Amino acid sequence: MHYYRYENAEVSFCYKYLMFSYNIIFWLAGAAFIAIGFWAWSEKGVLLDLTQVTRLHGFDPVWLVLLVGAITFILGFAGCVGALRENICLLKFFSGVIGLIFFLELTAAVLAFVFQDNVREWINDFFLANVKAYREDIDLQNLIDSLQKLNHCCGAKEPDDWNLNVYFNCTNNNPSRERCGVPFSCCLSDPADSVLNTQCGYDVRKHLKHLHKVLCCCSGIDLHSEFVSLKGDWINYIYIKGCIPALEEWLPRNLYIVAGVFIIISLLQMMGIFLARTLIVDIEKVKFNY
């Protein structure tokens, strides 16, 4: 039986070290993300009491940092070692996982476009769940504050969403000083202020609640117009737009930026798959020659 032999088959030096250089960055970045995640947990005392992770009712951003770090570290390791050691198994693992991630990203984008109402409702429920857990985790608190400040928004759909939080709700038996207020990140920023006023949201919604009670007891007053009028006064103190509507307005304005980021990520992923598959073919040619 005759076997075909490749002439001068060898692993491309260029592709091999390009693959290594491509992955060493992600390998180191993954290690950095993991280190940051464990450092954040150590600062919160989670490493001393792991039950804190299960007690949190909202989303802990450290989980996302660790997940991204772990995936990036594993893929970077497989790519680097697979290229240097010319290991087909590691290279196939690398290209397969990258291909799966790309497919999941594409599927998520299509589903998000097709089921926009469901996605909007899911995001709203997710945001409200984290509003409830605002004070339970410092990282979650900083994440929500950053989101509200950057997007000039307050709550999921409106500032009254903060009634769901035990510290900010307007019930009479709430002993919190923040009762009927909003977080400082909801407040309009004053360029003249050199010091951050973390108490600017205190009692913002209390006056509205009080007026609602008064108007309910009075006759001949257009309750709805008065209620809306006072709510309109919030615009002088806090952001009245919810973060979900703010996000919906932000996306069309920055569609090209979002599309550009997605394209760049996709190109990087396809480049990784191409380098891995090219190396696999070269390695198989060399092995076949021997």
C-alpha atoms as a printed R data frame, in Angstrom:
    type eleno elety resid chain resno       x      y      z
1   ATOM     1    CA   MET     A     1   0.000  0.000  0.000
2   ATOM     2    CA   HIS     A     2   1.351  3.426 -0.943
3   ATOM     3    CA   TYR     A     3   1.280  6.305  1.588
4   ATOM     4    CA   TYR     A     4   1.615  9.898  0.473
5   ATOM     5    CA   ARG     A     5   4.465 11.743  2.216
6   ATOM     6    CA   TYR     A     6   4.616 15.516  2.540
7   ATOM     7    CA   GLU     A     7   7.878 16.961  1.263
8   ATOM     8    CA   ASN     A     8   9.825 19.127  3.718
9   ATOM     9    CA   ALA     A     9   6.938 19.179  6.183
10  ATOM    10    CA   GLU     A    10   7.676 21.345  9.209
11  ATOM    11    CA   VAL     A    11   5.832 23.410 11.802
12  ATOM    12    CA   SER     A    12   5.739 27.066 10.801
13  ATOM    13    CA   PHE     A    13   8.038 29.044 13.114
14  ATOM    14    CA   CYS     A    14   6.022 32.195 12.391
15  ATOM    15    CA   TYR     A    15   2.620 30.716 13.254
16  ATOM    16    CA   LYS     A    16   4.008 28.899 16.282
17  ATOM    17    CA   TYR     A    17   5.390 31.975 18.029
18  ATOM    18    CA   LEU     A    18   2.586 34.196 16.817
19  ATOM    19    CA   MET     A    19   0.218 31.778 18.535
20  ATOM    20    CA   PHE     A    20   2.376 31.890 21.661
21  ATOM    21    CA   SER     A    21   2.527 35.705 21.673
22  ATOM    22    CA   TYR     A    22  -1.219 35.901 21.056
23  ATOM    23    CA   ASN     A    23  -1.989 33.746 24.094
24  ATOM    24    CA   ILE     A    24   0.658 34.881 26.578
25  ATOM    25    CA   ILE     A    25  -1.184 38.204 26.906
26  ATOM    26    CA   PHE     A    26  -4.478 36.481 27.722
27  ATOM    27    CA   TRP     A    27  -2.739 34.031 30.041
28  ATOM    28    CA   LEU     A    28  -1.230 36.861 32.093
29  ATOM    29    CA   ALA     A    29  -4.479 38.843 31.950
30  ATOM    30    CA   GLY     A    30  -6.396 35.818 33.244
31  ATOM    31    CA   ALA     A    31  -3.944 35.407 36.117
32  ATOM    32    CA   ALA     A    32  -4.357 39.112 36.950
33  ATOM    33    CA   PHE     A    33  -8.176 38.836 36.957
34  ATOM    34    CA   ILE     A    34  -8.047 35.807 39.263
35  ATOM    35    CA   ALA     A    35  -5.646 37.612 41.611
36  ATOM    36    CA   ILE     A    36  -7.894 40.696 41.675
37  ATOM    37    CA   GLY     A    37 -10.948 38.542 42.367
38  ATOM    38    CA   PHE     A    38  -9.366 36.753 45.318
39  ATOM    39    CA   TRP     A    39  -7.967 40.055 46.618
40  ATOM    40    CA   ALA     A    40 -11.476 41.564 46.513
41  ATOM    41    CA   TRP     A    41 -12.856 38.567 48.397
42  ATOM    42    CA   SER     A    42 -10.082 38.777 50.980
43  ATOM    43    CA   GLU     A    43 -10.886 42.460 51.566
44  ATOM    44    CA   LYS     A    44 -14.516 41.534 52.206
45  ATOM    45    CA   GLY     A    45 -13.557 38.617 54.432
46  ATOM    46    CA   VAL     A    46 -15.133 36.039 52.126
47  ATOM    47    CA   LEU     A    47 -12.030 33.837 52.179
48  ATOM    48    CA   LEU     A    48 -12.384 33.570 55.967
49  ATOM    49    CA   ASP     A    49 -16.121 32.899 55.819
50  ATOM    50    CA   LEU     A    50 -17.205 31.288 52.535
51  ATOM    51    CA   THR     A    51 -20.854 31.283 53.635
52  ATOM    52    CA   GLN     A    52 -20.943 35.011 52.814
53  ATOM    53    CA   VAL     A    53 -21.057 34.052 49.133
54  ATOM    54    CA   THR     A    54 -24.317 32.123 49.581
55  ATOM    55    CA   ARG     A    55 -25.889 34.742 51.859
56  ATOM    56    CA   LEU     A    56 -25.714 37.493 49.236
57  ATOM    57    CA   HIS     A    57 -29.125 37.956 47.577
58  ATOM    58    CA   GLY     A    58 -27.800 40.085 44.722
59  ATOM    59    CA   PHE     A    59 -25.051 39.750 42.164
60  ATOM    60    CA   ASP     A    60 -21.455 39.725 43.384
61  ATOM    61    CA   PRO     A    61 -19.286 41.326 40.630
62  ATOM    62    CA   VAL     A    62 -16.301 39.319 41.889
63  ATOM    63    CA   TRP     A    63 -17.923 36.182 40.450
64  ATOM    64    CA   LEU     A    64 -17.799 37.746 36.976
65  ATOM    65    CA   VAL     A    65 -14.153 38.776 37.434
66  ATOM    66    CA   LEU     A    66 -13.202 35.260 38.553
67  ATOM    67    CA   LEU     A    67 -15.174 33.583 35.763
68  ATOM    68    CA   VAL     A    68 -13.608 35.749 33.051
69  ATOM    69    CA   GLY     A    69 -10.187 35.306 34.654
70  ATOM    70    CA   ALA     A    70 -10.511 31.509 34.886
71  ATOM    71    CA   ILE     A    71 -11.662 31.099 31.267
72  ATOM    72    CA   THR     A    72  -8.983 33.477 29.975
73  ATOM    73    CA   PHE     A    73  -6.274 31.807 32.064
74  ATOM    74    CA   ILE     A    74  -7.195 28.272 30.952
75  ATOM    75    CA   LEU     A    75  -7.429 29.238 27.279
76  ATOM    76    CA   GLY     A    76  -4.196 31.233 27.450
77  ATOM    77    CA   PHE     A    77  -2.443 28.297 29.090
78  ATOM    78    CA   ALA     A    78  -3.738 25.830 26.486
79  ATOM    79    CA   GLY     A    79  -2.722 28.131 23.637
80  ATOM    80    CA   CYS     A    80   0.759 28.908 24.973
81  ATOM    81    CA   VAL     A    81   1.723 25.370 25.989
82  ATOM    82    CA   GLY     A    82   0.002 23.857 22.976
83  ATOM    83    CA   ALA     A    83   2.022 26.072 20.626
84  ATOM    84    CA   LEU     A    84   5.397 25.631 22.391
85  ATOM    85    CA   ARG     A    85   5.039 21.881 22.935
86  ATOM    86    CA   GLU     A    86   3.245 21.360 19.622
87  ATOM    87    CA   ASN     A    87   0.510 19.543 21.505
88  ATOM    88    CA   ILE     A    88  -2.445 18.775 19.240
89  ATOM    89    CA   CYS     A    89  -4.829 17.996 22.123
90  ATOM    90    CA   LEU     A    90  -4.303 21.390 23.780
91  ATOM    91    CA   LEU     A    91  -4.588 23.212 20.450
92  ATOM    92    CA   LYS     A    92  -7.829 21.394 19.609
93  ATOM    93    CA   PHE     A    93  -9.167 22.193 23.081
94  ATOM    94    CA   PHE     A    94  -8.241 25.858 22.584
95  ATOM    95    CA   SER     A    95  -9.835 26.200 19.140
96  ATOM    96    CA   GLY     A    96 -12.929 24.211 20.201
97  ATOM    97    CA   VAL     A    97 -13.640 26.345 23.271
98  ATOM    98    CA   ILE     A    98 -13.031 29.588 21.367
99  ATOM    99    CA   GLY     A    99 -15.403 28.386 18.651
100 ATOM   100    CA   LEU     A   100 -18.033 27.484 21.270
101 ATOM   101    CA   ILE     A   101 -17.734 30.901 22.930
102 ATOM   102    CA   PHE     A   102 -18.116 32.633 19.556
103 ATOM   103    CA   PHE     A   103 -21.213 30.549 18.793
104 ATOM   104    CA   LEU     A   104 -22.740 31.380 22.196
105 ATOM   105    CA   GLU     A   105 -22.063 35.095 21.712
106 ATOM   106    CA   LEU     A   106 -23.696 35.038 18.291
107 ATOM   107    CA   THR     A   107 -26.668 33.060 19.606
108 ATOM   108    CA   ALA     A   108 -27.115 35.439 22.561
109 ATOM   109    CA   ALA     A   109 -27.043 38.467 20.240
110 ATOM   110    CA   VAL     A   110 -29.669 36.959 17.911
111 ATOM   111    CA   LEU     A   111 -31.940 35.883 20.801
112 ATOM   112    CA   ALA     A   112 -31.616 39.309 22.433
113 ATOM   113    CA   PHE     A   113 -32.709 40.960 19.171
114 ATOM   114    CA   VAL     A   114 -35.617 38.566 18.573
115 ATOM   115    CA   PHE     A   115 -36.902 38.500 22.173
116 ATOM   116    CA   GLN     A   116 -36.324 42.141 23.096
117 ATOM   117    CA   ASP     A   117 -39.319 42.387 25.443
118 ATOM   118    CA   ASN     A   118 -38.273 39.283 27.368
119 ATOM   119    CA   VAL     A   119 -34.705 40.531 27.644
120 ATOM   120    CA   ARG     A   120 -35.922 43.925 28.829
121 ATOM   121    CA   GLU     A   121 -38.083 42.300 31.495
122 ATOM   122    CA   TRP     A   122 -35.230 40.032 32.602
123 ATOM   123    CA   ILE     A   123 -32.839 42.976 32.909
124 ATOM   124    CA   ASN     A   124 -35.462 44.917 34.869
125 ATOM   125    CA   ASP     A   125 -35.999 42.020 37.315
126 ATOM   126    CA   PHE     A   126 -32.241 41.534 37.623
127 ATOM   127    CA   PHE     A   127 -31.698 45.228 38.405
128 ATOM   128    CA   LEU     A   128 -34.503 45.294 40.971
129 ATOM   129    CA   ALA     A   129 -33.101 42.201 42.696
130 ATOM   130    CA   ASN     A   130 -29.779 43.985 43.049
131 ATOM   131    CA   VAL     A   131 -31.456 47.163 44.268
132 ATOM   132    CA   LYS     A   132 -32.767 45.075 47.174
133 ATOM   133    CA   ALA     A   133 -29.251 43.813 47.919
134 ATOM   134    CA   TYR     A   134 -27.582 47.230 47.465
135 ATOM   135    CA   ARG     A   135 -26.140 47.433 50.988
136 ATOM   136    CA   GLU     A   136 -25.218 43.747 51.271
137 ATOM   137    CA   ASP     A   137 -22.033 43.887 49.198
138 ATOM   138    CA   ILE     A   138 -19.632 46.801 48.696
139 ATOM   139    CA   ASP     A   139 -18.689 45.716 45.165
140 ATOM   140    CA   LEU     A   140 -22.341 45.499 44.112
141 ATOM   141    CA   GLN     A   141 -22.941 48.887 45.702
142 ATOM   142    CA   ASN     A   142 -20.047 50.458 43.780
143 ATOM   143    CA   LEU     A   143 -21.255 48.820 40.545
144 ATOM   144    CA   ILE     A   144 -24.782 50.240 40.878
145 ATOM   145    CA   ASP     A   145 -23.447 53.666 41.881
146 ATOM   146    CA   SER     A   146 -21.142 53.722 38.856
147 ATOM   147    CA   LEU     A   147 -23.972 52.650 36.558
148 ATOM   148    CA   GLN     A   148 -26.307 55.359 37.867
149 ATOM   149    CA   LYS     A   149 -23.684 58.110 37.722
150 ATOM   150    CA   LEU     A   150 -22.424 57.241 34.254
151 ATOM   151    CA   ASN     A   151 -25.904 56.927 32.742
152 ATOM   152    CA   HIS     A   152 -27.521 59.725 34.769
153 ATOM   153    CA   CYS     A   153 -30.276 57.406 35.959
154 ATOM   154    CA   CYS     A   154 -31.905 56.266 39.197
155 ATOM   155    CA   GLY     A   155 -33.511 52.892 39.829
156 ATOM   156    CA   ALA     A   156 -34.571 50.401 37.186
157 ATOM   157    CA   LYS     A   157 -37.494 52.375 35.741
158 ATOM   158    CA   GLU     A   158 -37.838 55.260 38.230
159 ATOM   159    CA   PRO     A   159 -36.435 56.512 41.563
160 ATOM   160    CA   ASP     A   160 -39.327 54.898 43.465
161 ATOM   161    CA   ASP     A   161 -37.753 51.505 42.722
162 ATOM   162    CA   TRP     A   162 -35.564 52.192 45.746
163 ATOM   163    CA   ASN     A   163 -38.611 51.492 47.899
164 ATOM   164    CA   LEU     A   164 -37.664 47.844 47.463
165 ATOM   165    CA   ASN     A   165 -34.529 48.361 49.547
166 ATOM   166    CA   VAL     A   166 -34.964 48.062 53.327
167 ATOM   167    CA   TYR     A   167 -32.817 51.138 53.954
168 ATOM   168    CA   PHE     A   168 -34.566 53.431 51.452
169 ATOM   169    CA   ASN     A   169 -38.217 52.330 51.632
170 ATOM   170    CA   CYS     A   170 -40.813 54.771 52.943
171 ATOM   171    CA   THR     A   171 -42.558 52.586 55.517
172 ATOM   172    CA   ASN     A   172 -43.247 54.332 58.825
173 ATOM   173    CA   ASN     A   173 -41.476 51.663 60.864
174 ATOM   174    CA   ASN     A   174 -38.229 52.004 58.899
175 ATOM   175    CA   PRO     A   175 -35.624 53.341 61.377
176 ATOM   176    CA   SER     A   176 -33.006 54.057 58.693
177 ATOM   177    CA   ARG     A   177 -31.841 57.644 58.245
178 ATOM   178    CA   GLU     A   178 -31.991 56.974 54.502
179 ATOM   179    CA   ARG     A   179 -35.746 56.324 54.646
180 ATOM   180    CA   CYS     A   180 -37.579 57.762 51.626
181 ATOM   181    CA   GLY     A   181 -34.265 58.702 50.064
182 ATOM   182    CA   VAL     A   182 -32.079 57.505 47.188
183 ATOM   183    CA   PRO     A   183 -28.350 56.711 46.945
184 ATOM   184    CA   PHE     A   184 -26.002 59.635 46.390
185 ATOM   185    CA   SER     A   185 -25.322 58.346 42.862
186 ATOM   186    CA   CYS     A   186 -28.868 59.428 41.920
187 ATOM   187    CA   CYS     A   187 -28.114 63.063 42.778
188 ATOM   188    CA   LEU     A   188 -27.370 65.705 40.181
189 ATOM   189    CA   SER     A   189 -23.691 66.546 40.363
190 ATOM   190    CA   ASP     A   190 -22.685 70.101 41.130
191 ATOM   191    CA   PRO     A   191 -19.392 71.135 39.449
192 ATOM   192    CA   ALA     A   192 -18.809 73.608 42.288
193 ATOM   193    CA   ASP     A   193 -18.707 70.844 44.893
194 ATOM   194    CA   SER     A   194 -15.151 69.745 45.621
195 ATOM   195    CA   VAL     A   195 -16.252 67.137 48.190
196 ATOM   196    CA   LEU     A   196 -18.682 64.331 47.415
197 ATOM   197    CA   ASN     A   197 -21.934 64.770 49.326
198 ATOM   198    CA   THR     A   198 -23.067 61.218 50.141
199 ATOM   199    CA   GLN     A   199 -26.160 62.543 51.971
200 ATOM   200    CA   CYS     A   200 -27.615 64.464 49.048
201 ATOM   201    CA   GLY     A   201 -30.325 61.847 48.460
202 ATOM   202    CA   TYR     A   202 -31.728 61.906 52.006
203 ATOM   203    CA   ASP     A   203 -35.504 62.522 52.280
204 ATOM   204    CA   VAL     A   204 -35.877 63.265 48.564
205 ATOM   205    CA   ARG     A   205 -39.009 61.118 48.244
206 ATOM   206    CA   LYS     A   206 -40.397 61.811 51.730
207 ATOM   207    CA   HIS     A   207 -42.077 65.079 50.753
208 ATOM   208    CA   LEU     A   208 -43.841 63.410 47.838
209 ATOM   209    CA   LYS     A   209 -45.192 60.693 50.133
210 ATOM   210    CA   HIS     A   210 -46.395 63.297 52.641
211 ATOM   211    CA   LEU     A   211 -48.142 65.359 49.964
212 ATOM   212    CA   HIS     A   212 -49.815 62.246 48.613
213 ATOM   213    CA   LYS     A   213 -51.390 61.629 52.049
214 ATOM   214    CA   VAL     A   214 -52.530 65.261 52.351
215 ATOM   215    CA   LEU     A   215 -54.075 65.359 48.894
216 ATOM   216    CA   CYS     A   216 -55.894 62.098 49.494
217 ATOM   217    CA   CYS     A   217 -57.722 63.744 52.396
218 ATOM   218    CA   CYS     A   218 -58.677 66.863 50.458
219 ATOM   219    CA   SER     A   219 -61.495 67.265 47.943
220 ATOM   220    CA   GLY     A   220 -61.606 69.403 44.833
221 ATOM   221    CA   ILE     A   221 -57.883 68.918 44.135
222 ATOM   222    CA   ASP     A   222 -56.549 67.225 41.058
223 ATOM   223    CA   LEU     A   223 -54.485 64.599 42.836
224 ATOM   224    CA   HIS     A   224 -52.804 63.292 39.726
225 ATOM   225    CA   SER     A   225 -51.636 66.694 38.437
226 ATOM   226    CA   GLU     A   226 -50.317 67.735 41.848
227 ATOM   227    CA   PHE     A   227 -48.566 64.423 42.305
228 ATOM   228    CA   VAL     A   228 -46.928 64.633 38.879
229 ATOM   229    CA   SER     A   229 -45.984 68.272 39.496
230 ATOM   230    CA   LEU     A   230 -44.095 67.444 42.672
231 ATOM   231    CA   LYS     A   231 -42.438 64.496 41.022
232 ATOM   232    CA   GLY     A   232 -41.317 66.909 38.336
233 ATOM   233    CA   ASP     A   233 -39.471 68.870 41.016
234 ATOM   234    CA   TRP     A   234 -37.177 65.900 41.498
235 ATOM   235    CA   ILE     A   235 -35.450 66.917 38.277
236 ATOM   236    CA   ASN     A   236 -33.743 69.714 40.234
237 ATOM   237    CA   TYR     A   237 -32.190 67.288 42.704
238 ATOM   238    CA   ILE     A   238 -31.914 63.765 41.314
239 ATOM   239    CA   TYR     A   239 -31.996 61.874 38.035
240 ATOM   240    CA   ILE     A   240 -35.595 60.891 37.358
241 ATOM   241    CA   LYS     A   241 -34.935 58.557 34.443
242 ATOM   242    CA   GLY     A   242 -34.611 54.855 35.188
243 ATOM   243    CA   CYS     A   243 -31.488 52.958 34.147
244 ATOM   244    CA   ILE     A   244 -33.403 50.600 31.825
245 ATOM   245    CA   PRO     A   245 -34.802 53.484 29.687
246 ATOM   246    CA   ALA     A   246 -31.369 55.157 29.839
247 ATOM   247    CA   LEU     A   247 -29.748 51.995 28.484
248 ATOM   248    CA   GLU     A   248 -32.373 51.761 25.734
249 ATOM   249    CA   GLU     A   249 -31.528 55.332 24.688
250 ATOM   250    CA   TRP     A   250 -27.770 54.734 24.959
251 ATOM   251    CA   LEU     A   251 -27.671 51.715 22.628
252 ATOM   252    CA   PRO     A   252 -28.986 53.423 19.445
253 ATOM   253    CA   ARG     A   253 -26.658 56.390 20.008
254 ATOM   254    CA   ASN     A   254 -23.632 54.127 20.386
255 ATOM   255    CA   LEU     A   255 -24.608 51.358 17.979
256 ATOM   256    CA   TYR     A   256 -21.429 51.730 15.919
257 ATOM   257    CA   ILE     A   257 -19.250 51.506 19.036
258 ATOM   258    CA   VAL     A   258 -21.053 48.365 20.244
259 ATOM   259    CA   ALA     A   259 -20.844 46.806 16.768
260 ATOM   260    CA   GLY     A   260 -17.152 47.745 16.519
261 ATOM   261    CA   VAL     A   261 -16.344 46.115 19.869
262 ATOM   262    CA   PHE     A   262 -18.221 42.970 18.846
263 ATOM   263    CA   ILE     A   263 -16.383 42.833 15.506
264 ATOM   264    CA   ILE     A   264 -12.970 43.295 17.148
265 ATOM   265    CA   ILE     A   265 -13.681 40.534 19.679
266 ATOM   266    CA   SER     A   266 -14.929 38.262 16.893
267 ATOM   267    CA   LEU     A   267 -11.831 38.918 14.779
268 ATOM   268    CA   LEU     A   268  -9.550 38.127 17.726
269 ATOM   269    CA   GLN     A   269 -11.424 34.886 18.314
270 ATOM   270    CA   MET     A   270 -11.292 33.898 14.645
271 ATOM   271    CA   MET     A   271  -7.601 34.756 14.541
272 ATOM   272    CA   GLY     A   272  -6.976 32.439 17.490
273 ATOM   273    CA   ILE     A   273  -8.932 29.631 15.821
274 ATOM   274    CA   PHE     A   274  -7.041 30.150 12.538
275 ATOM   275    CA   LEU     A   275  -3.624 30.045 14.221
276 ATOM   276    CA   ALA     A   276  -4.538 26.953 16.245
277 ATOM   277    CA   ARG     A   277  -5.945 25.068 13.239
278 ATOM   278    CA   THR     A   278  -2.936 26.016 11.090
279 ATOM   279    CA   LEU     A   279  -0.538 24.698 13.726
280 ATOM   280    CA   ILE     A   280  -2.565 21.486 14.071
281 ATOM   281    CA   VAL     A   281  -2.325 20.872 10.320
282 ATOM   282    CA   ASP     A   282   1.454 21.534 10.337
283 ATOM   283    CA   ILE     A   283   2.024 19.242 13.338
284 ATOM   284    CA   GLU     A   284  -0.030 16.467 11.734
285 ATOM   285    CA   LYS     A   285   1.987 16.797  8.512
286 ATOM   286    CA   VAL     A   286   5.263 16.447 10.436
287 ATOM   287    CA   LYS     A   287   3.976 13.425 12.361
288 ATOM   288    CA   PHE     A   288   2.747 11.807  9.167
289 ATOM   289    CA   ASN     A   289   6.207 12.225  7.651
290 ATOM   290    CA   TYR     A   290   7.700 10.236 10.496
